[in-house]
């Protein structure tokens, strides 16, 4: 996973999703960045957020992206400026 933040300028963070679990009314997503710094990041998702995520992922372009099985087994190319 690659992440960028406007607060970090053009710095790109490489991260790994470690876990996800419920806590009260939220799902907590645990992410560890590995480069250029090692941080432990936690994000919360409510049911409203999950609903929005499902709705925006129902686009034809995203469904075909996920259903492209050979893509699951190869190393992804860098997305360029995102």
N, C-alpha and C positions, 0 to 999 in steps of 0.2 A: 504494500500500500504506500502510495506517495501522498504527502500532504504539503500544502503551502498555506502561509498565513500572511495577510497584508502587514501585520506587525513585524514580520521577520524579513521584509523586503523580498528578494528573489531566492532566499534560502529555501531549499527543498528538504523535507524531512522524510526519511524512510522509516516505515512503521510496520508492526505486526499486530494483528488482532489476537489478543490472548484469551479473552473470555467474554461472556455476556451472561448477566443474571438479574433476576428481579429483586427489587428492594423497594418496598412500599408501593407507591403508584408509578414507579419508574422501572425501566430496564437500564441497567448500568453496563456500558460497553467499555471494556478494559483494553487499552492499546498501549504498546511499548514502542517508543521510537528508538531506533538503533543508530542512525546517522543523521546529522553530524553530532548530535548529542543523545544521551540516553535519558529519556524522560518516561515516566509512567503517567498516562493520560486517561482520565475517566470522562465519559460522556453519558448523559442521561437521555433516555427516550421515553416519552409518555405514550399512551395509546393514541392520542391525537397525532403525535409525531410519526408513529408507526403507520397509522392510516394514511397520512400524507405521503410517506415513503412508498407504500404499496401503490397508491394512486399514480404517483409520478413514474413508477417503474412499470406501469402497464402500457407504456408506449411500445409500438411495434418495433422500433429500432433497439430498444433495450431487451425486449423479449428475444429477438433474433440474435442479439449479442450473447445473451446467457445460454441460448440453445445451440450455439456453435460449439459442439463437443470437442473438436480438435484444439480449440483455443484453451481448453481447460488444462491441457497437458504440455503446452509449450511456454517458454519464458516470454513474458509480455515485452513488447517494444515500449520504449519511453514515449509518453503521450505528447511530448513537445511542451509548448507554453500553455499551461492550463490555469 
